[in-house]
Amino acid sequence: MRHHTEIRAATPGERPEICHLIDVAFDAEPHGPSLTSPCTSVGSSAEDPHDRPDNTRILVADGKIVSVVHMAYREAHVRGARVSFGYVSMVATHPDHRRNGYMRRLMRDAEESMRDRGLCYALLMGAWDFYGGSLGWRPCDDKAPSLAWKYVARTDGLPTVSAEARMAAEADIPALAHMYDGRYAQMFGPVVRSREYWRRWSLGRPWEGSYAIVSDAAGPLGYFHTAGDEYGCEPDRGDVLDRVFLARARLAARSGEETASYYLDGADMDAFRQVFGDAPRTYVDPLGRPVTEADRDVYRLGNWAGGCGVMVRCLNRGSGILSDATTTDALTSAMAR
């Protein structure tokens, strides 16, 4: 049976229907139910300083929204250059309307929208067998230096430390931005964060975790995110990371948590061991599932489940090391250099 379909930008009034669609679609997936509140993952003008009304694209069949794609627009630090890119999320089709080619059409529409805005590339987290092939997406190189392992350390029996952590507030944005720009942002791919981005997005989404400032008597010396996926310190002060890691665990202990999670770069393992030694650590994937020592290489952040991971699509010629990348394969090759 043929359906009358159209692809267009969503309107603010359609947000509840879109949230319901995302919830139903993700609950039908084999990895389990969706977020408690799927609306939190659809960018809104109140939270995202880069939001535009047409960032959410929908496919409507016979007057009903059946597919949705959301696009977030960012700039990234890529080895000395600032490159614009898009992040595709909340890709969903209602279970009753699948296998009609709707999502392929909507993804093509989203790509054209991002290409028209001059973005260099787009990222998404998804299944390789769907987004690869004719759609042209490719897995990101899993050896990119911005990827890290996740460790879980206990918070009891901790040594004392001459630094303490407290939750960050808007007044801490200058210190956060200085430490982020001086260290974390120099890795491959972190987002360029303006003050407004820090205020409305980084500090304005407590359901995804919060930022904490680590200070000693001399002032701020580091920071971390309570989800464990970001940390930093004053530029060229890697010697204080052990205190940052310890302050993270002590803050978790004060909150009654028995463990603290860390995504660690290999270069920072020595600082981590200074605090937690060689005591057994538990490897888990981003879905919280245990990973054995023998299998841990499979669970880079770019590959968090079999056949599924971070994928990239070339849109336009970029700058710096991406200036000659005009295809997705050339883009992934340049990113891996």
N, C-alpha and C positions, 0 to 999 in steps of 0.2 A: 504494500500500500504506500503510495507516494504522499509525502508530507510537504506542506508549504514551509520553507525554511528561510531564515535571514540571519545574517551575522552583523552585529552592531555593538556599540558601546553600551554598557549597562548604565542605568540611571540610579540615583541615590535611593529612590523609592523601591527599587528591585532588590536591594541588599538582603532583606529577610528571606526572599525566595532563593537567592543565590546561596546564602548560608545553609539553608535547608538542603539544597541540592548537593553541596559539598559534603555535608554530614551523611546523607544517604549514600553517596557514591563511595566515600572512604570507609564507611561501615561495611560495605560489600567486599572490600579488599581482603586478601588472605592475611595481611600483616596485622589485622585487628581493627578496632574502632578508631575513628578520627579523633581530632582534638576535642577537649571538653567544650570549647566554644570555637567553632570553625571560623566565625567572623573575625577573630583576632588575627588570623593569617591573611585576610583580605585587606590590603592597605587602605587606610582612610585618610582623608585630608587632615583630620585632627592629630594623627600620629606621624605620618610620613611627609616630610617637607618637600618631597619630589612628586607627590601624588598629583594626578590629573584625572578629570572625570572619565576619560576614555582609557584609563589603565586596565580596567576590567572589561574584557570582551566576552560576549555571550553568543550562543547560537540558539535561536528560537524556532521551534517546530510547532506549527499549528497553534501559535499563541502561547506556548509554554517554554520556559527556559529549560533546555535539556543538556547544554554543555557550557562550561565556563573556563576561561584562562585569565589569570591575573598577571600583570607585568609590573615589576618595580624597576625604577631607573636609578642608576648609580654611576659613580666614577670609581675606578680602582687604581691603586698604586701598582704599576707593573715595571719593576726594575728601573726606576728613575723617571718613568713617564706616567702621566695621568690619562687613563683610557676610559671612555664611557661604555657602559655595558647594561644589559637588561637581565633581571632575574625572573624567571618564569615560575610561578607557583600556583597552587590550588587548581591544577589541571584535572577537571572532573567531568564525567558524563553520567547522566542518570542510568542506573542498571537496565531499565526498561527500554533505553534508546541506544544501546551500544550496537556495534557492528553495522552501523549505517554510514561510516566514514565521516561522522560529524566532527570528531576531534581532529582528524587530519586536516579538514578544511579550516577549523578554528586555529590550529597551530600555524598553518600557512598565513592566515590573516594576521596573527600576532607577530610573526616574523617580518611581514611586510610593514607593519606598523612600527616596529623597532628599527627596521632598516631605513624607513623614511625619516626617522628622527636622528639618523646619523650615528647610531650606536655601532660600536666595533664588533661586539659579540654578545651572545646570550648564554646563560647558564640555567640548568634545571636539574632536579633530582628525579630520576625516573628509570624505567625499565629499558635496557639497551635494545631488546628485540623489537620494541615498539618505536622508539624515537630514532633508532639507527635505520639503516636501509634507505628507503625512498625519502624519509624525512630529513636525512642528512646530518643528524646529530652524532657526535662521537664522544666516547668516554674521555674524561680529562686524564692526563697522565698522572698515575698514582704515586709518582716519585717527586711531584712538585714540593718544594721545600716548605710551603705553608701548611702541609698536612702533618698531623701529629697523632700520637697514641693517647688513649685515655686510660688513666690509672685511678684506682680507688684506694685511698689510704685511710686508716683508722684515725680517729681524733682523740683517743684516750692516751694517757701517759706521755703527753707532749712536753718537750723542754720549754723553759721560759724563753722569751724573746724580747728584745728592746724595741719592739714595734707592735702596734696594734691596728686592727682594721675596724672601720666603721662604714656604714652605708653612705654612698656618695649622694650629694645634693647638687642642685643647679650651680651653687657657688663654687663647686669643685671642678666645673667643666674646663677652665683654663689649665689646671694641673693634669686632668685626665687627657685633654687634647695634646698637651706637650709630651706626655709620656707615650701616648699612642703613636703620635707622628714620629717620635724619635726612635722608636724601636719596632713595635708590632707592625706599623704601617710599612716598614722597609722590607717585610717579607713579600712573597709573591701573592698579589691579588687582594689584599685588604681594602675595604671601602674607604674612599675619601670622606671624612666626616667634618662638616661645618659645625659651627656652634649650634645652629638651629637643628641640625641632624642629631647632635648629642642631646639637646634638650627634649625634642619631641619624639625621637625614635629610640635612641640608646637608653635614656633615662625614663622615657614615658611609657614603657611596656613592661611593667613589673611581673606580669604573668609568665614572661620568658626568663625571669631571673633579674638580678640587679647588680650594679657595679658597686664595688667597695674600694675605698682609699686606704692605703697602708701608710702610716706615718710613725716617725720617731720624734725625739725631742727637737730635731732640726727642721722638721716639716715633712711633707709627702715624699715618699721614696719609691712607691709602687702602687699598683692597683690590680684588681682581678674582677672577673665576672663570676657570680655565684653558681652559674651553670657549669663552671670549670673549663669553658672553651676559649677563654681569653685571659691573658695576664700581661703585665708589662712593668717597666721600671724607668727611672731616669735614663736618658741616653748614655751609653757607655758605662752603665752601672750594673752590669750583670752580676757583680759580686753581692748584690743585695737580694737576689732572687730567692735564696734560701729563706730569708726572713719573710718575703712575700708569700711563699708557699706555706710557711708555718703559721703566719697570720690568717691565711685562708682556713686552715684546719682549726685554729683556735676559735675563729668566728663561728664555724659550723658547730663546734662543741658547745659554745655558749647558747646556740639555738636548739640544743638537744639532739643534734645529728651525730650518729656514730661513725660516719665516714664523710670524706670530702673527695670530690672528683676533680681530676686534672687532665687536660689535654696537653701533652708535653712535646716540645720540640726536642729532638735528640741531643742538640747542643746544650740543653738545660738539664739533662739527666743528672749531672754531677751535683748541681745545686739541690735537686730533689733528694738525692741519696744522702746529702749532708743532714737533712731533716729526718727522713724516714728510713735511712740505712738500706740494707739489703733484705729487710723483712719481706715476706711474700706479699705480692700485690696482685690484685684481681684485674684481669683485662676484660673489658666489656665493650660491646659494639654500641653505636649511637642509639640503638633501641633498648639498651640495658641488658642484653643477653651475654652470658659469660663466654669468653673466648679463651681457648687453651693457648699455652705458649707455642705449641706446634702450629696452630692455625692463625696466629696473630697477624702474619703478613697479609692475609686475605682481607683484614678489616682496617685498611686505611680509610680515612674519612671519605675518600672517593669511591669506596666500594663497601657499602654497609649491609648489603644482602646479596645473595646469589643473583647475578644477572641484573643488578640494579645499582645505580651510583650517580655521581655528578657527571653531567654531560654538557657539551659545549657546541655552539653553532656559530660559524663565522657570518657576520652581517655586512660589514664594511671594512675597508682598509683602516688600520689603526695608526698609532704613532710609536716611536722608539723601536723596540725589537719586533713590534707587530706591524711595522709600516709596509712590509712586503707580503704579509699574509692575506691572500685574497680567497683562499679556500679553507674549509674547516680542517682538513688534514694539515695544511701549512700552518694554521693557527696553533693546533695542538703541538706540532713540532717546535714552533718558536717558543711556546710556553714552557716546553720541557728543556730548553737549552740552558 
